């Protein structure tokens, strides 16, 4: 029997996205070489071809079920990665950090001080989510309203992101506060979004679906980033007079994209059933009680706990690179055009590599794949210390693209495989919040080292510790034992 939350009308695929990947590979043409009124036609055709490629992959047979309803649910779940990855690319990684850096410098900060301030705002956002997510996760499990919390947090993120269109050239404080609000919405929604994975995926499909979600996220975030890059490089194509407004309009486009493409998840993915046992008239009280139980229960799953410790450490390094890379690039004099171009490169290398990591995991295991990725990150940190030119930044961005999506997708799926399904939101709330609490260390360390040294090269190099310690802990995880424990 179909779930009552399903709506039978399938939403149209987002084939009207104006993006141009082929044009990214060559320098912008002179205005006379391509009339602005024709640009959307070429961009549409290119975006459609990439979506067709993604669709062909996602339409492959599933391990357990190939029913239309199952595929619809999986597609809709993956589409949220498509939706919110625009925030991760444009706001967290590509355009907002240099915008904040420039605003802070104009307001009187030194370049290294502006980089440090960005790190502190990033840490503040992580702290807020870390404190709130376990309680909200326990409440969502009890109330059976995971999608409701996805919608609420995503709504907060969308509003803060759209509001960035009103920022001025030196309003660094408001820019930082809007980033905190947007990041809280982004990370908070992910707690409940990710907790749906073990509930909608068949047992043999978790790794593959998780990787597909990341791959689709790379594609979606990358496509909008291409459009945003074109808005900055050729603002007159979009009816804009100056680069400054084009940058702020890019922020607004991210909010709209995020909101619109969240609809498939909210409409088509079933809301898990509410557990009516031991119900309470005060859900908040029940949530607090279950939160306390989460900390007791997590200790029963030894391998899961060891994996969590490893993930806390190495994911802190990954997250710090994502958040601080373009701010660091701005500090050493790399222009915004090169910064955006390098991040676009990361996105489109990341998509096939995330899929490849999912396939490789089915042969050698998710744990081995993550260890390979951590080794690459160590190389990135060493090379980043010596980086000085745009070419260096492009090379490192390409290396990040080969491992970023795969390492994060497989970490998510590995945790899901060792998580009891009955406690999915509760444990994923703990997973997200604890990682974010631990993740505060990376941006803070980056900021402190940057301020102490007067520049950020040592900050990049110091991240090696996070990847090395994380790898050592991960080697101690017995994955099969963890999976069996979750079934008991």
C-alpha positions in Angstrom: 0.0 0.0 0.0 1.4 3.4 -0.9 2.4 5.8 1.8 -0.2 8.6 2.2 2.6 11.2 2.1 3.4 10.3 -1.5 2.2 12.7 -4.3 1.8 10.9 -7.6 2.6 13.9 -9.8 6.4 13.7 -10.5 8.1 17.1 -10.5 9.8 18.1 -13.8 13.5 17.6 -13.9 15.4 20.8 -13.6 16.5 21.0 -17.3 16.1 24.8 -17.6 19.2 25.6 -15.6 21.3 28.1 -17.5 24.9 26.9 -17.3 27.9 26.5 -19.6 30.5 23.9 -18.8 32.2 23.9 -22.2 32.7 27.7 -22.0 34.4 27.2 -18.6 37.3 25.4 -20.4 38.3 28.5 -22.3 38.8 32.2 -21.4 35.7 34.4 -21.6 35.1 35.6 -25.2 34.8 39.2 -26.3 31.3 40.6 -26.0 30.9 40.6 -29.8 31.7 36.9 -30.2 28.5 35.7 -28.6 25.3 37.8 -28.3 23.9 37.8 -24.8 20.5 36.8 -26.0 21.9 33.5 -27.4 23.9 32.5 -24.3 21.0 30.8 -22.5 20.3 28.5 -25.5 23.8 27.0 -25.4 23.9 26.9 -21.6 20.5 25.1 -21.6 21.8 22.4 -24.0 24.9 21.8 -22.1 23.1 21.5 -18.7 20.6 19.1 -20.2 23.4 16.8 -21.5 25.0 16.6 -18.1 21.6 15.9 -16.4 21.0 13.1 -18.9 24.4 11.6 -18.0 23.5 11.7 -14.4 20.1 10.3 -15.1 21.5 7.3 -17.0 23.7 6.4 -14.0 20.9 6.9 -11.5 18.6 4.7 -13.6 20.8 1.7 -13.3 19.4 -1.4 -11.6 19.4 -1.3 -7.9 20.8 -4.2 -5.8 17.5 -5.1 -4.1 14.6 -3.4 -5.9 14.0 -1.7 -9.2 10.5 -0.7 -8.6 9.4 2.7 -9.9 8.3 3.8 -6.5 11.7 2.9 -5.0 13.5 4.8 -7.7 11.2 7.8 -7.2 12.0 7.9 -3.5 15.8 7.5 -4.2 15.7 10.2 -6.9 13.8 12.6 -4.5 16.2 12.0 -1.6 19.2 12.5 -3.9 17.7 15.8 -5.2 18.2 17.4 -1.8 21.9 17.0 -2.3 21.4 18.8 -5.6 19.5 21.5 -3.8 21.7 22.3 -0.8 25.1 21.8 -2.5 24.7 25.2 -4.1 25.1 26.6 -0.6 28.2 24.5 0.0 29.8 25.6 -3.3 28.9 29.3 -3.7 28.4 30.3 -0.1 30.7 28.1 1.9 33.5 27.6 -0.6 33.7 29.8 -3.7 32.3 33.3 -3.5 31.2 34.2 0.0 34.5 33.7 1.8 36.4 36.1 -0.6 33.4 38.6 -0.4 33.6 38.5 3.4 37.4 38.8 3.3 37.2 41.9 1.1 34.5 43.4 3.3 36.6 42.8 6.5 39.7 44.3 4.9 37.8 47.3 3.7 36.5 47.7 7.3 40.1 47.8 8.6 41.2 44.2 9.2 44.6 43.0 8.1 44.4 40.2 5.4 45.4 37.5 8.0 43.0 39.0 10.5 40.1 38.8 8.0 41.0 35.1 7.3 41.0 34.4 11.0 37.6 36.2 11.5 36.1 34.0 8.8 37.3 31.0 10.7 35.7 32.2 13.9 32.3 32.8 12.3 32.5 29.2 10.8 33.3 27.8 14.2 30.4 29.7 15.8 27.9 28.2 13.3 29.3 24.7 14.0 28.9 25.3 17.7 25.2 26.2 17.4 24.4 23.1 15.4 26.4 20.9 17.7 24.5 22.0 20.7 21.0 21.7 19.2 21.2 18.7 16.9 21.1 15.8 19.4 18.0 17.2 21.1 16.3 17.8 17.8 17.3 14.4 16.5 15.8 12.7 19.5 12.6 14.8 19.1 12.3 14.0 15.4 12.5 10.3 16.1 9.9 10.5 18.7 7.5 12.8 16.8 8.1 11.1 13.4 8.7 14.4 11.8 12.1 14.2 10.2 11.0 16.0 7.0 9.4 18.8 9.1 12.8 19.5 10.6 14.5 19.4 7.2 12.0 22.0 6.0 12.4 24.3 9.0 16.2 24.3 8.9 16.3 24.6 5.1 13.9 27.5 5.3 16.2 29.3 7.8 19.1 28.7 5.4 17.2 29.9 2.4 16.1 33.1 4.1 19.6 34.0 5.4 21.1 33.2 2.0 18.6 35.3 0.1 19.1 38.2 2.5 22.8 38.4 1.6 21.7 40.3 -1.6 21.3 43.4 0.6 24.9 43.4 2.0 27.2 46.3 1.4 30.9 46.4 0.5 32.1 46.7 4.2 29.3 45.1 6.2 31.5 42.3 7.4 29.6 41.8 10.7 26.2 41.3 9.1 27.8 39.2 6.4 29.2 36.9 9.1 25.9 36.7 11.0 24.0 35.8 7.8 26.6 33.1 7.1 26.1 31.7 10.6 22.4 31.6 10.1 22.7 30.0 6.7 25.2 27.5 7.9 23.0 26.5 10.9 20.1 25.9 8.4 22.4 24.0 6.1 23.9 21.7 8.7 20.7 21.4 10.8 18.7 20.2 7.8 21.5 17.7 6.9 21.1 16.0 10.3 17.5 14.9 9.5 18.1 14.5 5.7 20.9 12.0 6.3 18.9 10.2 9.0 16.4 9.3 6.3 19.1 7.3 4.3 19.0 4.0 6.2 15.2 4.2 6.2 14.6 4.7 2.5 17.5 2.6 1.1 17.5 -1.2 0.8 20.3 -2.9 2.8 22.6 -3.5 -0.1 22.1 0.0 -1.6 23.2 2.3 1.1 26.8 2.9 -0.1 25.7 3.4 -3.7 22.8 5.7 -3.0 24.9 7.8 -0.6 27.6 8.2 -3.3 24.9 9.0 -5.9 23.5 11.7 -3.7 27.0 13.3 -3.4 27.5 13.0 -7.1 24.2 14.7 -7.9 25.2 17.3 -5.3 28.4 17.9 -7.1 26.6 18.3 -10.4 23.9 20.6 -9.0 26.2 22.8 -7.0 28.7 22.9 -9.9 26.1 23.9 -12.4 24.8 26.8 -10.4 28.4 27.8 -9.6 29.1 28.0 -13.3 26.1 30.3 -13.7 27.3 32.4 -10.8 30.8 32.6 -12.3 29.3 33.8 -15.6 27.2 36.4 -13.7 30.5 37.8 -12.2 32.6 37.6 -15.4 29.8 38.8 -17.8 27.2 40.6 -15.6 25.7 42.3 -18.7 24.6 38.9 -20.0 22.2 38.9 -17.1 21.2 42.6 -17.3 23.5 43.7 -14.5 25.7 46.7 -14.6 28.4 45.9 -12.1 30.3 43.0 -10.6 29.4 43.9 -7.0 25.7 43.5 -7.6 26.3 40.3 -9.6 28.1 38.8 -6.7 25.3 39.6 -4.3 22.7 38.4 -6.9 24.6 35.1 -7.0 23.9 34.7 -3.3 20.2 35.3 -3.9 20.2 32.7 -6.7 21.6 30.1 -4.2 18.7 30.6 -1.8 16.1 30.3 -4.6 17.8 27.1 -6.0 18.0 25.6 -2.5 14.3 26.2 -1.8 12.9 25.1 -5.1 14.9 21.8 -5.4 14.1 20.8 -1.8 10.5 20.2 -2.9 11.0 16.7 -4.3 12.3 15.4 -0.9 9.5 17.1 1.0 6.8 15.8 -1.3 7.9 12.3 -2.4 10.1 10.8 0.4 7.9 9.0 3.0 7.9 10.4 6.5 8.9 7.5 8.9 6.1 6.2 11.1 5.9 7.6 14.6 6.6 5.1 17.4 3.5 5.3 19.6 5.1 3.3 22.5 5.7 5.2 25.7 4.3 8.4 24.2 4.4 11.6 26.3 2.2 14.6 26.2 5.3 16.8 26.3 7.5 15.9 23.3 10.3 18.2 24.4 10.6 16.3 27.7 10.6 13.0 25.7 13.3 14.5 23.4 15.5 15.4 26.4 15.0 11.9 27.9 15.9 10.2 24.6 18.9 12.5 24.2 20.3 11.2 27.5 19.6 7.7 26.4 21.5 8.3 23.1 24.7 9.0 25.1 24.2 5.7 27.0 23.2 3.7 23.9 26.1 4.8 21.7 28.5 3.2 24.1 27.0 -0.2 23.4 28.3 0.0 19.8 32.0 -0.2 20.2 33.0 -0.1 16.5 30.6 2.7 15.8 32.1 4.7 18.6 35.7 4.1 17.3 34.6 5.2 13.8 33.0 8.3 15.3 36.2 9.3 16.9 38.1 8.8 13.6 35.4 10.7 11.7 35.5 13.6 14.2 39.2 14.1 13.6 39.6 13.6 9.8 36.3 15.3 8.9 37.4 18.4 10.8 40.4 18.6 8.5 38.2 18.2 5.4 35.7 20.8 6.6 38.4 23.3 7.4 39.8 23.0 3.9 36.3 23.5 2.4 35.6 26.6 4.5 39.1 28.2 4.5 40.5 27.5 1.0 39.2 30.5 -0.9 39.8 32.8 2.1 43.4 31.6 2.1 43.6 32.0 -1.7 42.4 35.6 -1.3 45.0 36.3 1.3 47.9 35.2 -0.9 46.6 37.3 -3.8 44.6 34.9 -6.0 41.7 36.7 -7.8 38.1 35.8 -7.4 37.8 34.6 -11.0 40.6 32.0 -10.5 39.1 31.0 -7.1 35.7 30.4 -8.6 37.2 28.6 -11.6 39.1 26.3 -9.3 36.0 25.5 -7.3 34.1 24.7 -10.4 36.9 22.3 -11.4 36.6 20.7 -8.0 32.8 20.2 -8.5 33.0 18.6 -11.9 36.0 16.4 -11.0 34.1 15.5 -7.8 31.0 14.1 -9.5 32.6 11.2 -11.4 35.1 10.6 -8.6 32.3 10.3 -6.0 30.6 7.7 -8.2 33.9 5.9 -8.7 34.5 5.8 -5.0 31.1 4.2 -4.5 31.9 1.6 -7.1 35.4 1.0 -5.6 33.9 0.6 -2.1 31.9 -2.4 -3.3 35.2 -4.1 -4.1 37.6 -3.1 -1.4 35.3 -1.6 1.2 34.4 1.9 2.3 37.0 1.9 5.0 39.9 1.3 2.6 38.6 4.0 0.2 38.4 6.5 3.0 42.0 5.7 4.0 43.1 6.3 0.4 41.4 9.7 0.5 43.0 10.7 3.7 46.4 10.0 2.2 45.6 12.4 -0.7 44.6 15.1 1.8 48.0 14.9 3.5 49.6 15.5 0.1 47.2 18.5 -0.4 48.2 20.0 2.9 51.9 19.7 2.1 51.5 21.2 -1.4 49.2 23.9 0.0 52.0 25.3 2.2 54.1 26.1 -1.0 51.2 27.4 -3.1 51.8 30.8 -4.6 50.1 31.0 -8.1 46.7 30.5 -9.6 48.0 27.4 -11.4 48.9 25.8 -8.0 45.4 26.6 -6.7 43.9 24.8 -9.7 46.0 21.7 -9.2 45.2 21.5 -5.6 41.5 22.0 -6.3 41.6 19.1 -8.8 43.2 16.9 -6.1 40.5 17.9 -3.6 37.8 17.0 -6.2 39.1 13.5 -6.6 38.6 12.6 -2.9 36.2 15.1 -1.2 32.8 13.7 -2.3 33.9 10.1 -2.1 35.3 10.4 1.4 32.3 12.2 2.8 29.7 10.0 1.0 31.4 6.8 2.2 31.8 8.1 5.7 28.0 8.8 5.8 27.2 5.4 4.4 29.6 3.5 6.7 28.0 5.2 9.7 24.6 4.3 8.4 25.6 0.7 8.0 26.6 0.5 11.6 23.6 2.4 12.9 20.5 0.7 14.3 17.5 1.7 12.1 15.2 2.2 15.0 17.5 5.0 16.3 18.5 6.5 13.0 17.6 10.2 13.6 18.9 10.0 17.2 22.2 8.5 16.2 22.6 10.7 13.1 21.8 13.7 15.3 24.7 12.6 17.5 26.8 11.9 14.4 26.3 15.4 13.1 26.4 17.3 16.3 29.4 15.6 17.7 31.3 16.0 14.4 30.4 19.7 14.4 31.5 20.1 18.0 34.8 18.5 17.1 34.8 20.4 13.9 35.0 23.7 15.7 38.7 22.9 16.4 39.8 23.1 12.8 38.6 26.6 11.9 39.8 27.8 15.4 43.2 26.3 15.0 43.4 27.8 11.5 42.5 31.2 12.8 44.8 31.1 15.8 47.8 29.9 13.7 47.1 32.5 11.1 47.0 35.4 13.6 50.1 34.1 15.5 52.1 33.7 12.3 50.8 36.7 10.5 49.9 34.6 7.5 48.1 31.3 6.8 50.7 28.9 5.3 51.4 27.2 8.6 47.6 26.9 9.1 47.3 24.8 6.0 50.3 22.6 7.0 48.9 22.1 10.5 45.9 20.3 9.1 48.0 17.2 8.4 47.6 16.3 12.1 43.8 15.9 11.6 44.2 13.5 8.7 47.0 11.4 10.2 45.3 10.9 13.6 42.0 10.2 11.9 43.6 7.5 9.7 45.2 5.8 12.7 41.8 5.6 14.5 40.0 4.4 11.4 42.5 1.5 11.0 41.2 0.2 14.4 37.5 -0.1 13.2 36.1 -3.6 12.6 33.4 -2.7 10.1 31.8 -6.2 9.9 31.5 -6.4 13.7 29.9 -2.9 13.7 27.3 -3.9 11.1 26.4 -7.1 13.0 26.0 -5.2 16.2 23.6 -2.8 14.6 21.3 -5.7 13.6 21.0 -7.1 17.1 
